[in-house]
Amino acid sequence: MTTNDMREFLETGVIDAGRMKAVEGNAVALGQPSLLMMESAGRAVADAVLARDPAHVLILCGRGNNGGDGMVAARYLQHLDLIDVVYPDCGSTTASAAAQLALLPPL
């Protein structure tokens, strides 16, 4: 299959939450582990932050999988002197976000 054959599958612009959920669901159905996708997303965020050489980083993590992405980014950025992470302290997170929270050392 060539790039021209795949044009109909290429995403452009901003993907809304419903579409992203479908894309992630398809990836999982095709064998891509959700925790691996979360790890990749969080690492990409951390790389983007490091490219800007920030003086201070604040990461706000919700209870869902995007919060899990933030927790991954926080792990990769923990060596920075000025990083603050705000995350939920209750058990109502998604399973993937809870797994990432368990890996996040106290900052």
C-alpha positions in Angstrom: 0.0 0.0 0.0 1.5 3.4 -1.0 1.1 6.7 0.8 -1.4 7.8 -1.9 -3.5 4.7 -1.1 -3.5 5.6 2.6 -4.6 9.2 2.2 -8.2 8.4 3.3 -6.8 7.1 6.6 -4.7 10.2 7.5 -6.0 12.5 10.2 -5.6 16.2 9.9 -6.4 19.1 12.2 -7.7 18.7 15.8 -9.3 15.3 16.6 -12.2 15.7 19.0 -12.7 13.4 22.0 -15.1 11.1 20.4 -12.9 10.5 17.4 -9.8 10.0 19.5 -11.7 7.4 21.6 -12.5 5.5 18.4 -8.9 5.8 17.2 -7.6 4.5 20.5 -10.2 1.7 20.6 -9.2 0.6 17.1 -5.5 0.6 18.1 -6.2 -1.6 21.1 -8.3 -3.9 18.9 -5.4 -4.2 16.6 -3.1 -5.2 19.5 -1.6 -1.9 20.6 -1.6 -1.8 24.4 -3.2 1.2 25.9 -0.4 1.6 28.5 2.2 1.7 25.7 0.2 4.4 23.9 0.0 6.4 27.2 3.8 6.0 27.7 4.4 7.3 24.1 2.1 10.2 24.6 3.6 11.2 27.9 7.1 10.9 26.6 6.2 13.1 23.6 4.8 15.8 26.0 8.0 15.6 28.1 10.2 16.0 25.0 8.2 19.0 23.9 8.5 20.6 27.4 12.3 19.9 27.5 12.7 21.5 24.0 11.4 24.8 25.5 13.9 24.7 28.4 11.4 25.8 31.0 12.2 27.5 34.3 9.1 25.9 35.9 6.7 23.1 34.9 3.2 22.6 36.2 1.4 19.4 35.2 -2.3 19.2 36.0 -3.6 15.6 35.7 -7.2 14.6 35.7 -8.7 11.2 36.5 -8.8 9.9 32.9 -6.3 8.7 30.4 -5.1 12.2 29.5 -4.2 12.5 33.2 -2.2 9.3 32.9 -0.4 10.9 30.0 0.5 13.8 32.2 1.8 11.4 34.9 4.0 9.8 32.4 5.4 13.2 31.4 6.0 14.0 35.0 8.1 10.9 35.4 10.2 11.9 32.5 10.5 15.4 33.9 11.1 14.6 37.5 14.8 15.5 37.2 13.9 19.2 36.8 14.3 21.2 39.9 11.0 23.1 39.5 8.2 20.7 38.6 4.8 20.6 40.3 2.3 17.9 39.6 -1.3 18.1 40.6 -3.2 14.8 40.4 -6.4 13.2 41.9 -6.0 11.6 45.2 -9.1 9.4 45.0 -9.7 6.0 43.5 -12.0 7.0 40.7 -9.3 7.2 38.0 -9.3 5.0 34.9 -7.3 1.8 35.3 -4.5 3.1 33.0 -4.3 6.4 34.9 -4.2 4.5 38.2 -1.3 2.4 36.9 0.6 5.6 35.9 -0.1 7.2 39.3 1.4 4.1 41.1 4.6 4.6 39.1 4.8 8.3 39.8 7.3 8.9 42.7 6.5 11.6 45.2 7.6 14.9 43.9 
